[in-house]
Amino acid sequence: MMRFLITGGAGFLGSALANSLVAQEHEVRVIDDLSSGSRESLHRDIHFTRGDVNDIPKLWSLLQDIDCVYHLAARVSVAESILYPRDYNIANVGGTVSLMEAMRDAGVRRVVLASSGAVYGEQEKQPVAETVAPSPDSPYAVSKLSSEYYVHTIGKLWGIETVALRIFNAYGPGQHLPVSHAPVVPRFLKQALSGGSIVLFGSGLQTRDFVYVSDVVEALTRSATAKGVNRQVINVGSGVETNISQLVDVIEKAAGRTANRLINQEKTGGVRRLTADITLARELLGFEPQVGLLPGLQCILAEDPRFSV
């Protein structure tokens, strides 16, 4: 049995991780400001605290006797970060530094940071490996890359084991669906099921790597105890390149209905291609994705009441 603290643990990935760890009979503490998460998504045996990761005294109390911290607390919208870069710097970068200071003071010896594949930006060679130079193209991506540097640098200075997982396009049941800047998978599913129009920006041929939530949880879980991962940056994705138009095709197949597609070429669809090279995850974590895109979408339709067919 291990003791974990998960920051942002009431969010989409955080709650899935927390519930999985409790099912394995670990002790789990969660801190979340509930700006996008839900207390109701967590198992009753999880010790929940509402709070901000910049609140160091609160972190001190939660970090006592903790074996490993998962740092998932962050603001995550690329589009929103362009409008409010200062807020993203305070929450994502400032929150990371506050956590590392509190961990140092409490004597916690390992942290797993949830970073993002967005740090890569536009890259000619695909799939992207961890050895390529990042080219972040949004304040969100910059905040994640900065967090990686802070985590590894402070960890090295104070003897804290650190690993950063660059998570690509995670999706699954329970994913947050805000009114604006919603993630692509739940947004497209909602439009397809409601008879609305799915808007494809640019050519619609830009590619992404969609990785199912349970596969991400498996990578996170393995990172807490894996050997030889200190100071490592590791991609977590499916390793499968899917263009956005193909995503709509698979959504149509999963939902059993045809979606109305609109092409908006006046607005960019983001980087042209982005897919994870997961060789390092296989080598260091024994990671192997188990859920393909079609089965993953079918699981959402079966398990998430918001998308009942």
ChimeraX attribute file (.defattr): number of C-alpha atoms within 10 A of each C-alpha:
attribute: neighborCount
match mode: 1-to-1
recipient: residues
	/A:1	10
	/A:2	15
	/A:3	17
	/A:4	24
	/A:5	26
	/A:6	25
	/A:7	28
	/A:8	28
	/A:9	33
	/A:10	31
	/A:11	27
	/A:12	22
	/A:13	25
	/A:14	26
	/A:15	25
	/A:16	22
	/A:17	25
	/A:18	29
	/A:19	21
	/A:20	18
	/A:21	20
	/A:22	19
	/A:23	12
	/A:24	11
	/A:25	13
	/A:26	16
	/A:27	18
	/A:28	24
	/A:29	22
	/A:30	25
	/A:31	24
	/A:32	25
	/A:33	19
	/A:34	16
	/A:35	10
	/A:36	16
	/A:37	21
	/A:38	17
	/A:39	19
	/A:40	9
	/A:41	17
	/A:42	22
	/A:43	17
	/A:44	11
	/A:45	13
	/A:46	19
	/A:47	14
	/A:48	20
	/A:49	19
	/A:50	14
	/A:51	16
	/A:52	18
	/A:53	26
	/A:54	19
	/A:55	13
	/A:56	18
	/A:57	10
	/A:58	16
	/A:59	23
	/A:60	17
	/A:61	11
	/A:62	21
	/A:63	22
	/A:64	15
	/A:65	14
	/A:66	20
	/A:67	18
	/A:68	23
	/A:69	26
	/A:70	26
	/A:71	23
	/A:72	23
	/A:73	25
	/A:74	25
	/A:75	20
	/A:76	17
	/A:77	17
	/A:78	19
	/A:79	14
	/A:80	17
	/A:81	20
	/A:82	14
	/A:83	11
	/A:84	13
	/A:85	17
	/A:86	12
	/A:87	15
	/A:88	26
	/A:89	22
	/A:90	16
	/A:91	20
	/A:92	24
	/A:93	25
	/A:94	19
	/A:95	23
	/A:96	28
	/A:97	20
	/A:98	17
	/A:99	24
	/A:100	24
	/A:101	18
	/A:102	23
	/A:103	25
	/A:104	18
	/A:105	14
	/A:106	17
	/A:107	18
	/A:108	20
	/A:109	17
	/A:110	22
	/A:111	28
	/A:112	22
	/A:113	27
	/A:114	23
	/A:115	27
	/A:116	23
	/A:117	27
	/A:118	24
	/A:119	23
	/A:120	24
	/A:121	19
	/A:122	16
	/A:123	17
	/A:124	10
	/A:125	11
	/A:126	12
	/A:127	16
	/A:128	21
	/A:129	18
	/A:130	18
	/A:131	8
	/A:132	10
	/A:133	12
	/A:134	18
	/A:135	15
	/A:136	18
	/A:137	17
	/A:138	18
	/A:139	23
	/A:140	28
	/A:141	25
	/A:142	23
	/A:143	28
	/A:144	29
	/A:145	24
	/A:146	19
	/A:147	23
	/A:148	25
	/A:149	15
	/A:150	17
	/A:151	25
	/A:152	23
	/A:153	15
	/A:154	17
	/A:155	23
	/A:156	14
	/A:157	9
	/A:158	16
	/A:159	14
	/A:160	22
	/A:161	21
	/A:162	26
	/A:163	28
	/A:164	30
	/A:165	23
	/A:166	23
	/A:167	24
	/A:168	25
	/A:169	22
	/A:170	22
	/A:171	24
	/A:172	24
	/A:173	23
	/A:174	21
	/A:175	20
	/A:176	18
	/A:177	16
	/A:178	11
	/A:179	7
	/A:180	10
	/A:181	13
	/A:182	15
	/A:183	18
	/A:184	14
	/A:185	20
	/A:186	22
	/A:187	17
	/A:188	22
	/A:189	23
	/A:190	18
	/A:191	16
	/A:192	23
	/A:193	19
	/A:194	12
	/A:195	12
	/A:196	14
	/A:197	14
	/A:198	18
	/A:199	14
	/A:200	21
	/A:201	18
	/A:202	16
	/A:203	17
	/A:204	21
	/A:205	17
	/A:206	21
	/A:207	21
	/A:208	24
	/A:209	25
	/A:210	25
	/A:211	26
	/A:212	25
	/A:213	22
	/A:214	21
	/A:215	20
	/A:216	24
	/A:217	19
	/A:218	19
	/A:219	24
	/A:220	24
	/A:221	18
	/A:222	15
	/A:223	28
	/A:224	22
	/A:225	14
	/A:226	13
	/A:227	10
	/A:228	10
	/A:229	18
	/A:230	19
	/A:231	18
	/A:232	17
	/A:233	21
	/A:234	28
	/A:235	27
	/A:236	34
	/A:237	30
	/A:238	27
	/A:239	22
	/A:240	19
	/A:241	19
	/A:242	18
	/A:243	19
	/A:244	20
	/A:245	16
	/A:246	15
	/A:247	21
	/A:248	22
	/A:249	15
	/A:250	17
	/A:251	23
	/A:252	18
	/A:253	14
	/A:254	20
	/A:255	18
	/A:256	12
	/A:257	14
	/A:258	14
	/A:259	21
	/A:260	13
	/A:261	15
	/A:262	12
	/A:263	13
	/A:264	14
	/A:265	12
	/A:266	9
	/A:267	11
	/A:268	14
	/A:269	17
	/A:270	14
	/A:271	15
	/A:272	18
	/A:273	21
	/A:274	29
	/A:275	26
	/A:276	28
	/A:277	21
	/A:278	22
	/A:279	18
	/A:280	17
	/A:281	21
	/A:282	16
	/A:283	10
	/A:284	16
	/A:285	22
	/A:286	14
	/A:287	21
	/A:288	18
	/A:289	18
	/A:290	13
	/A:291	16
	/A:292	14
	/A:293	20
	/A:294	15
	/A:295	14
	/A:296	21
	/A:297	24
	/A:298	18
	/A:299	16
	/A:300	21
	/A:301	20
	/A:302	14
	/A:303	14
	/A:304	14
	/A:305	11
	/A:306	15
	/A:307	17
	/A:308	12
	/A:309	12
